[in-house]
Amino acid sequence: SQTKAIIPVHLYGQPADMNAILKIAQQHGLLVIEDAAQAHYAEYEGRPVGSLGALGCFSFYPGKNLGAYGDAGAVVTHDQKYAEKIRMRANHGRKDKYNHEMEGINSRLDGLQAAVLRVKIRYIRRWNKWRSQAAALYTRLLADVKEVETPTEKENSRHVYHLYVVRARNRNNLQSHLKVRGVSTGIHYPVPLPELEAYDYLGHKPEDFPVSSAYAGRVLSLPMFPEITDGQILYVVDKIKQFYS
């Protein structure tokens, strides 16, 4: 009864199950705010993520599929009322100079970041295609490594592979093995949100979220970027197979 909105996360570039989420939201009169920070131009049933809920939030942090030269982001919406409120919120709560109707923050996108994004957005579809091709090669080469679970794509979605994340047995030792052989990996994310110190006041235990808790100890992000070569992927997979053999 106290819920105001649902925030689905299109994690790693894979769209969330939006039909089910939108149905729940409609039944209970809730807003849906999409976290599309890692999912630029990902699609769900032919529609771009960020356009399915009331609002969609994108990050243009430099490491994202579409990244600026520094911190940047955007919120998209079909609703003029929300658009006006968001513009005001990001501009010290004002509609025009010295007319502050609410408290806000200083969160304007500066011209330099916009200029970088204006150029890079021309290439985002090509870069996403290269990421998908790299992901397909990883998945094919790792198919016979039973200790590693590769990501799967939903039939009705287009995954844009901001990250290529596997679930690996003996993850920490595998990561160390790869590091000394020149392969950088990441763990996104080592601690589930409910277990962060910031949310201690909610009183959750790991067993309250058994799937998140189980995956947190196994997820490993392998090298993924548009320009990664087949040779580099072959090298990474070879070192993974070496570890488990």
ABEGO torsion letter per residue (X at the ends): XABABBBBBBBGGBBBBAAAAAAAAAAAGBBBBBBAAAABGBBBGGBBBGAABABBBBBABAABABBBABBBBBBBBABAAAAAAAAAAABGGBABBGBBABBBBBABBBAAAAAAAAAAAAAAAAAAAAAAAAAAAAAAAAAABAABBBBBBBAABBBAGABBBBBBBGAAAAAAAAAAAGBBBBBOBABBAAABAAAAAAGBBAAABAAAAAAAAABBBBBBBAABBAAAAAAAAAAAAAAAX
